Amino acid sequence: MNADAALAGSVGEADLTAAFAQRVPVPAQLAALTELSHLRLYNNTLSGTVPAQLAALTELGYLDLYDNERGVN
């Protein structure tokens, strides 16, 4: 097992403020962070819808999508 896979579920907070310079959808891979409670994705160029996979993040209590491309749902 690689170290990244072993640590993926243990992340509690992710601050990805201004992390995406190109227009991209909200990354579905974030669903691998099963212990995630806070997710900050503001000030990016994200577009599209929030992936259904993120609904599996039962600990997620805070999701910030402020200041992204129009149309992020």
C-alpha positions in Angstrom: 0.0 0.0 0.0 1.4 3.4 -0.9 1.7 6.1 1.8 -0.7 8.5 0.0 -3.5 5.9 0.0 -2.9 5.1 3.6 -3.3 8.7 4.7 -6.1 9.6 2.3 -8.9 8.8 4.7 -7.4 10.5 7.8 -7.5 14.1 6.5 -10.0 16.2 8.6 -9.6 19.6 6.8 -8.6 20.5 3.3 -8.0 24.1 2.3 -7.7 24.3 -1.5 -8.2 28.0 -1.7 -6.9 29.3 -5.1 -5.5 25.9 -5.9 -7.0 25.5 -9.4 -5.8 28.0 -12.0 -7.7 26.4 -14.9 -11.4 25.9 -15.2 -12.1 22.4 -14.0 -15.0 20.6 -12.3 -15.0 20.0 -8.6 -12.7 17.0 -8.1 -14.6 13.8 -7.4 -11.4 12.3 -5.9 -12.0 14.4 -2.8 -14.5 11.6 -1.8 -11.4 9.5 -0.9 -10.9 11.8 2.1 -13.5 9.9 4.2 -12.8 11.8 7.5 -13.1 15.2 5.9 -15.1 17.7 8.0 -14.1 21.0 6.4 -13.5 21.6 2.7 -12.5 25.0 1.4 -12.6 25.4 -2.4 -13.2 29.2 -2.6 -11.4 31.6 -5.0 -10.9 29.0 -7.8 -12.2 28.5 -11.3 -14.3 25.5 -10.5 -17.4 24.9 -12.6 -20.2 22.4 -13.0 -21.9 20.5 -10.2 -20.7 19.1 -6.9 -19.9 15.4 -7.6 -22.4 12.9 -6.1 -19.5 11.0 -4.6 -19.0 13.8 -2.1 -22.4 12.9 -0.5 -20.6 9.9 1.0 -18.5 12.3 3.2 -20.7 11.8 6.3 -18.3 13.9 8.5 -18.4 16.9 6.1 -20.0 19.8 7.9 -18.5 22.8 6.1 -18.1 23.2 2.3 -17.0 26.6 0.9 -17.5 27.1 -2.8 -17.6 30.9 -2.7 -16.0 32.9 -5.6 -15.8 30.3 -8.3 -17.1 30.2 -11.9 -20.8 30.8 -12.3 -22.7 27.6 -12.4 -21.1 25.6 -9.5 -24.1 23.8 -8.0 
